[in-house]
Amino acid sequence: MAKANLEGGDEVQDSWKGKYEYENSDGYIVLSKKKLLFVADSDILHKNTRLLLQIPYKKIAKIECKDHNKLEFTDVYGIKQYIKTEYSSEVENHIKQAIEQTRPEPMLTITT
């Protein structure tokens, strides 16, 4: 499911079990080269999944651990999303690294 929502040149880098609080859904936090996704398990028996969240790294303004197992994501519009996972600090570190890698290099200013 996550791969179907990736554009050319993007690929899945890592994933962790988690719970997306807005939908109260269990599933997977998926990190690609360009974005964060949350894919929910809709039906375990038939392996159906639903894409519940998809945020390009360039749209994430802030990420922090609120509790030892809860991540808060704030996008550039101020909208907050919450995901619980027992791997919160590991996920936070990976996302922060991904954000840094996708940010453009600062422009060089030349003064005379």
PyMOL commands that set and color helices and strands:
alter all, ss='L'
color gray80, all
select helices_A, chain A and resi 3-5+57-59+88-102
alter helices_A, ss='H'
color red, helices_A
select strands_A, chain A and resi 12-20+25-32+35-43+48-56+60-67+70-75+80-84
alter strands_A, ss='S'
color yellow, strands_A
deselect
rebuild
show_as cartoon
